[in-house]
Amino acid sequence: MNNHIDIIPILSERKRIALVAHDFKKKDLIEWAKFNRETLAQHNIVATGTTGMLLENELQVPITKLKSGPLGGDQQIGARISEGVIDFLIFFWDPMEQQPHDPDVKALLRIAMVWNIPVACNRTTADFLVSSPLMTTSYSKVEPNYEHYEKRNISGN
């Protein structure tokens, strides 16, 4: 039994991308998305509320819009990651401003690490992700196997 990793089903050529940005980073994300519009239009985009509305208006591509981040949107994206329906996360977060929903932000970034999905937190990393040859090909993702955690003895014995 492998306690460390398993191969999960192949990710398709059409990726499921979550886009999130804090208020002072929304302009940066929109500029980045406009520059990468043709690439993004080939994929399924999910975004938190305000970010999704701004992106959809600017890009003229359909975007699944969830709640605003502070109202639960970050947690909705985290849930989708844990369900395996988000392939990667682009989250332009603001390192200079404390956010009222910082625990949600930390939880979102943590769950992305737990499920081994690519995460870009700035424009340069996002550029590397979307320019990768893996963006337009299928990909067999290696996923951690948490069977040992799920079957752990919690009775105290």
Secondary structure, DSSP 8 states (H G I E B T S, - for coil): --SSEEEEEEE-SS-EEEEEE-GGGHHHHHHHHHHTHHHHTTSEEEE-HHHHHHHHHHH-S--EE---GGGTHHHHHHHHHHTT---EEEEE--TTS--TTHHHHHHHHHHHHHTT--EE-SHHHHHHHHHSGGGGS-EEEEEE--HHHHT---S--
